[in-house]
Amino acid sequence: MKSKYIAPVLLGAGIALLFYSCKSKIPENAVPVNNFESAKYLGRWYEIARLDYKWERDLDNVTAEYSLNPDGTIKVDNKGYNVKKDKWEESIGKAKFVKKDDIGMLKVSFFGPFYSGYNVVALDQDYKYALVAGESLEYMWILSRETQIPESVKAEFLKKAEEIGYKTSELVWVKHDKAH
């Protein structure tokens, strides 16, 4: 008798998980940039700093390459050198805008229907430096078009990140000493 209820409950749970995973989030005090131009954002970015998490643990020389997919989504090609495994690792995913394509609020997926927040919360006018907030205070990145970032930009981004609520003392500063 009870087994006839299992399938609808599992289906409902699966649908709820799917809706939850497709929704993008942003930390409470973070605001995505407006007048965002995705065409200017495309190309290679070097990861300068990040809050560490399991998918990037032990990686240095991290880059993110963004390009336009034929369907209008953005291809995300992340590469990094795993210093413990002594090898390059790569993850390819896709990003979609959450609201309008001129607001720096996207959702990124590397695993099928499961998306995470990718929110550009600070960006210089020349699209050379970016501060990216994840969906919570556990995820944050500082990106640059070059392997280094000016101290003034670094200080500005750290201040903004702290205002949002990030623990910047926990940032991993990424080394860039290998070409790929």
C-alpha positions in Angstrom: 0.0 0.0 0.0 2.7 2.5 1.0 4.7 1.9 -2.1 2.1 3.6 -4.3 3.0 6.8 -2.6 6.8 6.6 -3.1 6.8 7.4 -6.8 4.8 10.7 -6.5 6.9 11.8 -3.5 10.1 11.1 -5.4 8.8 12.8 -8.5 7.8 15.8 -6.4 11.1 15.9 -4.7 12.9 15.7 -8.0 10.8 18.6 -9.5 11.5 20.7 -6.4 15.2 20.0 -6.7 15.2 20.9 -10.4 13.4 24.2 -9.7 15.8 25.0 -6.8 18.8 24.2 -8.9 17.7 26.4 -11.8 17.2 29.4 -9.6 20.2 31.7 -9.2 21.0 33.3 -5.9 23.1 36.2 -4.8 24.4 37.2 -1.3 22.1 39.5 0.5 24.3 42.6 0.4 25.6 42.1 -3.2 24.2 43.9 -6.2 25.0 42.8 -9.8 26.4 45.4 -12.2 23.9 47.1 -14.5 24.7 48.0 -18.1 26.6 44.8 -18.4 28.0 44.1 -21.9 28.5 40.3 -22.3 30.4 40.8 -25.6 33.1 42.8 -23.7 33.2 40.2 -20.9 33.9 37.3 -23.3 37.5 36.1 -23.6 40.1 35.0 -21.1 40.2 35.9 -17.5 42.9 35.0 -14.9 41.8 34.0 -11.5 43.6 36.3 -9.1 42.0 35.1 -5.8 39.1 32.9 -4.7 37.5 31.5 -1.7 38.6 27.8 -1.9 36.1 25.0 -2.4 36.4 21.4 -3.4 36.2 21.9 -7.2 39.2 24.2 -7.3 41.2 22.9 -4.3 44.9 22.6 -5.1 44.6 24.6 -8.4 46.9 27.3 -9.5 47.3 29.0 -12.9 43.5 29.1 -13.1 41.8 30.7 -16.1 38.3 31.1 -17.3 37.6 31.5 -21.0 34.1 32.7 -22.0 32.7 32.5 -25.5 29.3 32.6 -27.1 27.5 29.3 -27.8 25.3 29.1 -30.9 22.2 29.0 -28.7 23.1 32.3 -27.1 24.3 30.8 -23.8 27.9 31.5 -22.8 30.5 28.7 -22.9 32.6 28.5 -19.7 36.0 26.8 -20.1 37.8 26.7 -16.7 41.4 25.4 -16.6 43.8 25.1 -13.7 47.0 23.3 -12.8 46.5 20.8 -9.9 49.8 21.1 -7.9 49.2 17.9 -6.0 48.3 15.8 -9.0 50.9 17.5 -11.2 48.5 17.9 -14.1 46.1 20.3 -15.9 42.4 20.0 -15.1 39.5 21.4 -17.2 35.8 21.9 -16.6 33.5 23.1 -19.4 30.0 24.4 -18.6 27.5 27.0 -19.7 26.1 30.3 -18.3 22.8 31.9 -18.8 21.5 35.3 -17.7 19.0 35.2 -14.9 17.1 38.4 -15.6 18.1 40.6 -18.5 21.3 40.3 -20.5 22.5 43.8 -19.4 22.5 42.8 -15.7 25.7 40.9 -14.5 23.6 38.2 -12.8 24.1 34.8 -14.4 23.7 31.1 -13.5 26.4 28.6 -14.4 26.2 24.9 -14.8 28.9 22.3 -15.1 26.6 19.4 -14.1 23.4 19.1 -16.3 20.4 20.9 -14.9 22.2 22.1 -11.7 23.1 25.8 -11.7 25.0 28.1 -9.3 25.0 31.8 -9.1 27.7 33.8 -10.9 27.2 37.5 -10.1 29.5 40.2 -11.4 29.3 42.8 -8.6 32.2 45.0 -9.6 33.7 45.7 -13.0 36.0 48.4 -14.3 34.8 50.4 -17.4 37.4 48.7 -19.6 36.4 45.1 -18.5 39.9 44.4 -17.3 39.1 43.5 -13.6 36.0 41.8 -12.1 34.7 40.9 -8.7 32.4 37.9 -8.9 30.1 36.8 -6.1 28.8 33.3 -6.0 25.3 32.3 -4.7 26.4 32.6 -1.1 29.3 34.0 1.1 31.2 30.8 0.4 32.0 31.6 -3.2 33.9 34.6 -4.5 36.5 35.3 -7.2 38.7 38.2 -8.2 39.5 38.1 -12.0 41.8 40.0 -14.2 42.7 40.0 -17.9 46.3 39.8 -16.8 48.0 37.5 -14.3 48.3 40.4 -11.8 46.0 43.1 -10.5 47.0 46.7 -9.5 47.0 47.2 -5.7 44.4 50.0 -6.0 41.9 47.6 -7.7 42.8 44.9 -5.3 42.1 47.2 -2.3 38.8 48.4 -3.9 37.6 44.9 -4.5 38.6 43.6 -1.0 36.7 46.6 0.5 33.6 45.8 -1.5 33.8 42.1 -0.8 34.0 42.8 3.0 31.0 45.2 2.7 29.1 42.3 1.2 30.1 40.1 4.1 33.0 38.0 2.6 35.8 36.9 4.9 38.7 38.2 2.7 41.3 36.8 5.1 40.3 33.4 3.8 41.1 34.2 0.1 43.5 31.9 -1.8 45.8 34.1 -3.9 46.4 32.1 -7.2 49.9 31.7 -8.6 50.4 32.1 -12.3 53.7 30.5 -13.2 52.8 28.0 -16.0 51.4 28.5 -19.5 48.7 26.3 -20.9 
